Amino acid sequence: MSFTLATWNINSVRLREGLVARLMQEEGPDILCLQECKSPVDKMPLEGFAALGYAHVVARGQKGYNGVAILSKLPIEEVGAMDFADLGHARHIAGRLENGVVIHNFYVPAGGDVPDRAVNDKFGQKLDYLTGMRDWFLDSRPEKAILVGDLNIAPREDDVWNHKQLLKIVSHTPVEVDHLSAVMAAGGWQDVTRADIPEGQLYSWWSYRAADWDAADKGRRLDHVWATGDIATSAHSSRILRGARGWEQPSDHAPVFATFDL
């Protein structure tokens, strides 16, 4: 069984329903994982997506904030939704395909602007959320699993436009990278995107603040596709659809793709 998966922080699924539909029609991934849907599940435009072939959905929603959804052409059943750090946020949903593969879709807290939990509660919440992920994977080590989402951390030097300048910027600080590495180690996760594209600058997010995001190219790779070691070698054809960042009224994130032969 071969399937292609995409992950995309859509920054409001209702506002950008047309962009989701465009991705479905032009790229046609078998499974599309969305983050920051910013909508209760019953208000998500799921009927339109079903009409495009994405009839199977597992999701958690919230009015105006957060929200995660897995939209699939393939049958998928919900297997859980975790609330790490007791935030009460819709930041995780997991579904199982008929072949037994479990897909985890995460939206890790962004962490605010100041990388110091003593003065910024949001940064502390981010670290605590990652610690919760780590502990969960240590307690129940995943097998035959894929983890995707906006993890809000760019771990490698070549995952950001300027490593030295961003060392003190939330998303690339050493403490965040260490926490993310601990999550990865706890679950035996492997970075599918970087296994496919091991060298060079690679970004999935560009700020709205840039007058010309494409020319400035001050990006970060915040969106990830991981797999457990038992299936990671079945992944291939990773890519980031940079062009979607230039669509009309875009999300500030671009979709990340990978194909799995399982």
Secondary structure in CASP SS format (residue, H / E / C, confidence):
PFRMAT SS
TARGET T0000
AUTHOR 0000-0000-0000
METHOD secondary structure of the structure
MODEL  1
M C 1.00
S E 1.00
F E 1.00
T E 1.00
L E 1.00
A E 1.00
T E 1.00
W E 1.00
N E 1.00
I C 1.00
N C 1.00
S C 1.00
V C 1.00
R C 1.00
L C 1.00
R C 1.00
E H 1.00
G H 1.00
L H 1.00
V H 1.00
A H 1.00
R H 1.00
L H 1.00
M H 1.00
Q H 1.00
E H 1.00
E C 1.00
G C 1.00
P C 1.00
D C 1.00
I E 1.00
L E 1.00
C E 1.00
L E 1.00
Q E 1.00
E C 1.00
C C 1.00
K C 1.00
S C 1.00
P C 1.00
V H 1.00
D H 1.00
K H 1.00
M C 1.00
P C 1.00
L H 1.00
E H 1.00
G H 1.00
F H 1.00
A H 1.00
A H 1.00
L C 1.00
G C 1.00
Y C 1.00
A C 1.00
H E 1.00
V E 1.00
V E 1.00
A E 1.00
R E 1.00
G C 1.00
Q C 1.00
K C 1.00
G C 1.00
Y C 1.00
N C 1.00
G C 1.00
V E 1.00
A E 1.00
I E 1.00
L E 1.00
S E 1.00
K C 1.00
L C 1.00
P C 1.00
I E 1.00
E E 1.00
E E 1.00
V E 1.00
G E 1.00
A C 1.00
M C 1.00
D C 1.00
F H 1.00
A H 1.00
D H 1.00
L C 1.00
G C 1.00
H C 1.00
A C 1.00
R C 1.00
H E 1.00
I E 1.00
A E 1.00
G E 1.00
R E 1.00
L E 1.00
E C 1.00
N C 1.00
G C 1.00
V C 1.00
V E 1.00
I E 1.00
H E 1.00
N E 1.00
F E 1.00
Y E 1.00
V C 1.00
P C 1.00
A C 1.00
G C 1.00
G C 1.00
D C 1.00
V C 1.00
P C 1.00
D C 1.00
R C 1.00
A C 1.00
V C 1.00
N C 1.00
D H 1.00
K H 1.00
F H 1.00
G H 1.00
Q H 1.00
K H 1.00
L H 1.00
D H 1.00
Y H 1.00
L H 1.00
T H 1.00
G H 1.00
M H 1.00
R H 1.00
D H 1.00
W H 1.00
F H 1.00
L H 1.00
D H 1.00
S C 1.00
R C 1.00
P C 1.00
E C 1.00
K C 1.00
A E 1.00
I E 1.00
L E 1.00
V E 1.00
G E 1.00
D E 1.00
L C 1.00
N C 1.00
I C 1.00
A C 1.00
P C 1.00
R C 1.00
E H 1.00
D H 1.00
D H 1.00
V E 1.00
W C 1.00
N C 1.00
H H 1.00
K H 1.00
Q H 1.00
L H 1.00
L C 1.00
K C 1.00
I C 1.00
V C 1.00
S C 1.00
H C 1.00
T C 1.00
P H 1.00
V H 1.00
E H 1.00
V H 1.00
D H 1.00
H H 1.00
L H 1.00
S H 1.00
A H 1.00
V H 1.00
M H 1.00
A H 1.00
A H 1.00
G H 1.00
G C 1.00
W E 1.00
Q E 1.00
D E 1.00
V H 1.00
T H 1.00
R H 1.00
A H 1.00
D H 1.00
I C 1.00
P C 1.00
E C 1.00
G C 1.00
Q C 1.00
L C 1.00
Y C 1.00
S C 1.00
W E 1.00
W E 1.00
S C 1.00
Y C 1.00
R C 1.00
A C 1.00
A C 1.00
D C 1.00
W H 1.00
D H 1.00
A H 1.00
A H 1.00
D C 1.00
K C 1.00
G E 1.00
R E 1.00
R C 1.00
L C 1.00
D E 1.00
H E 1.00
V E 1.00
W E 1.00
A E 1.00
T E 1.00
G C 1.00
D C 1.00
I C 1.00
A H 1.00
T H 1.00
S H 1.00
A E 1.00
H E 1.00
S E 1.00
S E 1.00
R E 1.00
I E 1.00
L C 1.00
R H 1.00
G H 1.00
A H 1.00
R H 1.00
G H 1.00
W C 1.00
E C 1.00
Q C 1.00
P C 1.00
S C 1.00
D C 1.00
H E 1.00
A C 1.00
P C 1.00
V E 1.00
F E 1.00
A E 1.00
T E 1.00
F E 1.00
D E 1.00
L C 1.00
END
